[in-house]
Amino acid sequence: MLNLKVTIETWQKGRWFLAKIPELDFVAQGRTQDEAKANLFEVVKIQFDERREQGSLDEYLSEC
């Protein structure tokens, strides 16, 4: 299991909430702040799984 400490920034834009992890440059949105964060974690999971399958996760993390 990978354990990273990251910053999660959230803000509201119109009717949507946005959540961002600046260290990884991932962003997601949702109708609530909690939904935006949950969607952000899903983005992280999908991106990490894809990079792991491609064999590029370690390289990506070292660049971050």
N, C-alpha and C positions, 0 to 999 in steps of 0.2 A: 504494500500500500504506500502510496506517495503522500507525503505530508508537507505542504507548502504554506508559508505564511504570506498572505497577500492583502492588499488594500481593496476594499469594496466601496466604491463611490456610488451614491444613488441621488437622483434628482428627478423632479417632475417637469415634463414638457407637455403643456396642454393637458390632455386627459390621460397621458401615458406616463408611467414611471420608467426610468432607465437605470440600469445597474452596470457598472464597469469595473473591470480589474485592470488598472493601468499597467501593471507589471507584465501582463500577458496580452494586453491590447484586445480583450474580449468585451463585448457589449451585448446586452439583451434588454428587452422591454417587457412590460406587463401592465395590467390594469391597476395593480396595487404594488406597493413597494416590495411586499413579500413575494408576489408572483414574479416580479422582475428579477429578484435575487434567485428564486428557484429556477427560472429560465436561464439565468446566467450560469448556475451550477450545471445545468444540462448541457449548455454550450461547452463548458470546460470538459465535461465527461466525454462528449462526442469528439471534440478536437483531440484530446489526449488519446482516446482509443484509436482514432484514425492515424495519428502520428506514431503510436506504438506499433500498429500493424505495418506501417511503412518503414519502421526501423529508424525514425527520425526524432523520436521524443526527447532523447537525451541531448541531442544537438540543439533542438528548439529551446529546451529549458536552459541550456548553458548560454544561449544568446539573450535570453530574457534577463 
